[in-house]
Amino acid sequence: MPAEQWSTGAGQGALLARPGAADAAVGSEEGPQLLSGWGRTSPTVAEVLRPRTREEAAEAVATAGPRGVIARGLGRSYGDPAQNAGGRVLDLTGLNRILSVDLETGLVTAEGGVSLHALMRALVPFGYFVPVTPGTRYVTVGGAIGSDIHGKNHHADGSFAQHVTSLDLLLADGSVRTVTPESDPELFWATAGGMGLTGIVLSATIRMVPIETSRLAVDTFKLPNLDALMEKLAGTDADYRYTVAWMDCLAKGPKLGRALLDCGNFATLDQLPAKHRGEPLAFSAKPMASTPDLFPSGLLNRRTIAIANEVWYRKTPATHHHLATIGGFFHPLDGIRDWNRVYGKAGFVQYQFVVPFSADVTFRRMVERISRVQAPSFVSVLKRFGKGSPGYLSFPAEGWTLALDFPTGTPGLDRLLNWLDEQVLSEGGRVYLAKDARLAPANLPAMYARLDDFREVRAKVDPHGVFVSDQSRRLAL
C-alpha cells in the first residue's frame, strides 16, 4: 500500500472527524465542577478549563495557582488521579485532532485528547487497529500513556507506551519537549504510567497494528473451576494474541473460580463468511442505550450478582468457535453508555492487582477468601501479563492479574481489601494506580521499586509541584 499522509486540513472529515458525544468527558462547560473517577467515589470540586490549542493549555498551566493543575481525559480512571480538589483540571478532550497518518508504516500522530474510539473509527477501515486497548475504547491518547494501559494482549505486545515512538510534553515551565525512548529515556519512562505528574501529553506518535479484517476469530472455553482456568489460560499464550477470562468469584467448593475464557486473533479474510467479505474492515461501535442515573445504591449486591453469574455461566455453551466484532470482544460494556450508574450514587471500587506466576498458591488463597466472605464483584477479569515495560510506575509485571468491581456498600470491604494488599505485598506484586482509590501510601514503595527514580525525574522537570492530583497528594507521589 503506498504511503499516504493526512493532516487536519479541510476535506479530511471522514478520517479526522472530531469526537462525538460519547467522547465527551467533563463536557464543554468551564468553571467549578464536581469531579469523580469512573467508580464515582470521593468526588471533589476543581476549576475546569478546556483548552483547544497548545497555547491555551500552556496558559492554563502557567496560571494554575497554588493548588496546581492536572490533566483529565474521558474520566475512565476509576479513582482520583484526574481530580484536583481546590485546584485546576484541564479537560483535554478539546485537543482532539488526528494530525497525520502514514498508511505504509502504520504511524499515526494524534493530539492527547483523541480517544482510542476515534482512532479506531478513523483507522480500522484502512486496515489498522490500536496496539493496545483496555476494556473501554473511551480512553484518550494522553490517558493511555499516563496510565500505560494494558489489554488482553499484554503477554504478546506489552503495554501502550511500548508502541509510542515519540510524544510532545508540556512541562511545568511552559516549554514543550519532544520526548522519545531514545532521546530522553528517563523522562519518557517516568511519563509512561506517571499519572500525568511529569507534564501534559499534547500529542504522540503511535505505531498501529495492521489487520486484515475487523472481526476476531474467538474460541470460548467454559471451565469448571480455578485450577482448570489457570491451566488452560497458561497454555494459550503461544496460540492467541488476545486472551481474557471472566471469573465467578462468588462460586464455592468444587466450582471455585469457574470461568469463561475468550481467546482470539483478528480473523483473516478467508475466515469471514461470504456476507462479510464485501466490507471486511467495517467498524461500527455505538452505545446501544444510555443508563439513567436513577439506580439505588445497593442494587448490585451478593444476591443479585450471584444470580447474574449463574445465568451468564449456564447460558454460555461449552467450548465453541465464533466470530466477534471489535466492540463485542474488546469493549462489551461500552455498549451501555454510563454503565457505572448501575451501582448508584455510592459507586464502586475497582481493585486490580498482579502477582508473579510463582505465587499461584497465594493467588488461589485470595480467590478463596473473596468467595468465602461472598464479596460480590460484577466484573471479575483474569489475564496473564508478559514482561513489564521500563515505565517507572507502569503497572504490568509478569504474572497473574485480576480486576474486581466491588460495590462500596459491601460489608467488610475495607478489611478484605487491606488483607488483599497484604497478600500482594507478600509476593512482590502491586495494584494498578489508574484504578486505585484507597491504597495506603506506606505500601507504595514496596509495590513500585522505581518510585524514587520517578520522584527524582519529577523533581527535575517540575520542582515546584505544578502538576498535582488528589491521588498524588494521597499517596505522596
CORFEN-V572990 format. One record per backbone hydrogen bond with DSSP energy under -0.5 kcal/mol. CO is the residue of the C=O (numbers start at 1). NH is the residue of the N-H. If there is no record, write none. Layout:
co=CO nh=NH
co=CO nh=NH
This chain:
co=4 nh=103
co=9 nh=12
co=12 nh=15
co=12 nh=16
co=13 nh=17
co=20 nh=23
co=21 nh=24
co=31 nh=48
co=33 nh=35
co=33 nh=46
co=35 nh=44
co=37 nh=40
co=39 nh=348
co=41 nh=37
co=44 nh=35
co=45 nh=86
co=46 nh=33
co=46 nh=48
co=47 nh=49
co=47 nh=89
co=48 nh=31
co=49 nh=91
co=53 nh=57
co=54 nh=58
co=55 nh=59
co=56 nh=60
co=57 nh=61
co=58 nh=62
co=59 nh=63
co=61 nh=64
co=65 nh=68
co=68 nh=88
co=69 nh=468
co=70 nh=90
co=72 nh=92
co=77 nh=38
co=78 nh=39
co=80 nh=83
co=80 nh=470
co=80 nh=471
co=83 nh=470
co=84 nh=87
co=87 nh=47
co=88 nh=70
co=89 nh=49
co=89 nh=91
co=90 nh=72
co=90 nh=92
co=91 nh=94
co=92 nh=95
co=94 nh=96
co=95 nh=113
co=97 nh=99
co=97 nh=111
co=100 nh=109
co=101 nh=103
co=102 nh=106
co=102 nh=107
co=106 nh=208
co=107 nh=102
co=108 nh=110
co=108 nh=206
co=109 nh=99
co=109 nh=100
co=110 nh=204
co=111 nh=114
co=112 nh=142
co=114 nh=141
co=115 nh=119
co=116 nh=120
co=117 nh=121
co=118 nh=122
co=119 nh=123
co=120 nh=124
co=123 nh=126
co=123 nh=128
co=124 nh=127
co=127 nh=211
co=129 nh=209
co=133 nh=152
co=136 nh=134
co=137 nh=116
co=137 nh=117
co=137 nh=139
co=139 nh=116
co=140 nh=144
co=141 nh=145
co=142 nh=146
co=143 nh=147
co=144 nh=149
co=145 nh=148
co=145 nh=193
co=146 nh=195
co=149 nh=160
co=151 nh=154
co=152 nh=243
co=153 nh=156
co=153 nh=157
co=154 nh=158
co=159 nh=162
co=160 nh=163
co=161 nh=164
co=163 nh=165
co=163 nh=207
co=166 nh=205
co=167 nh=169
co=167 nh=179
co=168 nh=170
co=168 nh=202
co=168 nh=203
co=169 nh=171
co=169 nh=177
co=170 nh=200
co=171 nh=174
co=175 nh=171
co=177 nh=169
co=177 nh=179
co=179 nh=167
co=180 nh=184
co=184 nh=188
co=185 nh=189
co=186 nh=190
co=187 nh=191
co=188 nh=192
co=189 nh=392
co=189 nh=393
co=191 nh=193
co=191 nh=194
co=192 nh=393
co=194 nh=197
co=199 nh=201
co=200 nh=170
co=200 nh=202
co=202 nh=112
co=203 nh=168
co=204 nh=110
co=204 nh=206
co=205 nh=165
co=205 nh=166
co=206 nh=108
co=206 nh=208
co=209 nh=129
co=214 nh=326
co=215 nh=267
co=216 nh=218
co=216 nh=324
co=217 nh=265
co=218 nh=220
co=218 nh=322
co=219 nh=263
co=220 nh=320
co=221 nh=223
co=221 nh=261
co=223 nh=259
co=225 nh=229
co=226 nh=230
co=227 nh=231
co=228 nh=232
co=229 nh=233
co=230 nh=234
co=231 nh=235
co=232 nh=235
co=233 nh=236
co=236 nh=239
co=236 nh=240
co=242 nh=264
co=244 nh=262
co=245 nh=247
co=245 nh=382
co=246 nh=260
co=247 nh=249
co=248 nh=251
co=248 nh=257
co=252 nh=255
co=253 nh=256
co=255 nh=258
co=256 nh=226
co=258 nh=248
co=259 nh=223
co=260 nh=246
co=260 nh=262
co=261 nh=221
co=261 nh=263
co=262 nh=244
co=263 nh=219
co=264 nh=241
co=264 nh=242
co=265 nh=217
co=268 nh=271
co=269 nh=272
co=273 nh=276
co=273 nh=277
co=274 nh=277
co=276 nh=279
co=277 nh=280
co=279 nh=282
co=280 nh=214
co=289 nh=337
co=290 nh=292
co=292 nh=294
co=292 nh=295
co=296 nh=299
co=299 nh=301
co=301 nh=305
co=302 nh=306
co=303 nh=307
co=304 nh=308
co=305 nh=309
co=306 nh=310
co=307 nh=311
co=308 nh=312
co=309 nh=313
co=310 nh=314
co=311 nh=315
co=312 nh=316
co=320 nh=220
co=322 nh=218
co=324 nh=216
co=325 nh=329
co=326 nh=330
co=326 nh=331
co=327 nh=331
co=331 nh=334
co=332 nh=335
co=333 nh=336
co=335 nh=288
co=335 nh=289
co=335 nh=337
co=336 nh=339
co=337 nh=291
co=338 nh=341
co=339 nh=342
co=340 nh=343
co=341 nh=344
co=343 nh=298
co=344 nh=347
co=347 nh=408
co=348 nh=350
co=349 nh=351
co=349 nh=406
co=350 nh=352
co=351 nh=404
co=352 nh=432
co=353 nh=402
co=354 nh=430
co=355 nh=400
co=356 nh=359
co=357 nh=360
co=359 nh=363
co=360 nh=364
co=361 nh=365
co=362 nh=366
co=363 nh=367
co=364 nh=368
co=365 nh=369
co=366 nh=370
co=367 nh=371
co=368 nh=372
co=369 nh=373
co=370 nh=374
co=370 nh=375
co=371 nh=374
co=374 nh=376
co=376 nh=407
co=378 nh=380
co=379 nh=381
co=379 nh=405
co=380 nh=247
co=381 nh=403
co=382 nh=245
co=383 nh=401
co=384 nh=155
co=385 nh=399
co=391 nh=394
co=392 nh=450
co=399 nh=385
co=400 nh=355
co=401 nh=383
co=402 nh=353
co=403 nh=381
co=404 nh=351
co=404 nh=406
co=405 nh=378
co=406 nh=349
co=407 nh=410
co=410 nh=413
co=412 nh=416
co=413 nh=417
co=414 nh=418
co=415 nh=419
co=416 nh=420
co=417 nh=421
co=418 nh=422
co=419 nh=423
co=420 nh=424
co=421 nh=425
co=422 nh=426
co=423 nh=427
co=424 nh=427
co=424 nh=429
co=425 nh=428
co=427 nh=356
co=430 nh=354
co=431 nh=433
co=432 nh=435
co=432 nh=436
co=433 nh=436
co=434 nh=78
co=434 nh=79
co=436 nh=80
co=440 nh=443
co=440 nh=444
co=441 nh=444
co=441 nh=445
co=443 nh=447
co=444 nh=448
co=447 nh=449
co=448 nh=451
co=450 nh=454
co=451 nh=455
co=452 nh=456
co=453 nh=457
co=454 nh=458
co=455 nh=459
co=456 nh=460
co=457 nh=461
co=458 nh=462
co=461 nh=172
co=462 nh=465
co=466 nh=69
co=466 nh=468
co=469 nh=473
co=470 nh=474
co=471 nh=475
co=472 nh=476
co=472 nh=477
